[in-house]
Amino acid sequence: MYRRWRPPPSNALLEAEVFFLVHRDGSVTGLQFIRRSGSFAFDLEAQGAIEAAARAGVFGSLPAGYGADMLPVSFYFNPRSAR
């Protein structure tokens, strides 16, 4: 996810948490912010990173042994962790 994320450089101290569902086929729905950063640009980049990862098929299909049809994911965007 961090490879597709380009946070604005002036927002190094901001953080955001995003929730979404990965479906059995690897598609993503239900994207919503658990906690916004307070910066529209930062949050937009976080959302864009998830959408870009989904379009690129990064999540892949859920394993056959995984019993549910969806995997809930909560992802934490923190510029200090991305270094």
Secondary structure, 3 states (H helix, E strand, C coil): CHHHCCCCHHHCCCCEEEEEEEECCCCEEEEEEEECCCCHHHHHHHHHHHHHHHHCCCCCCCCCCCCCCEEEEEEEECCCCCC
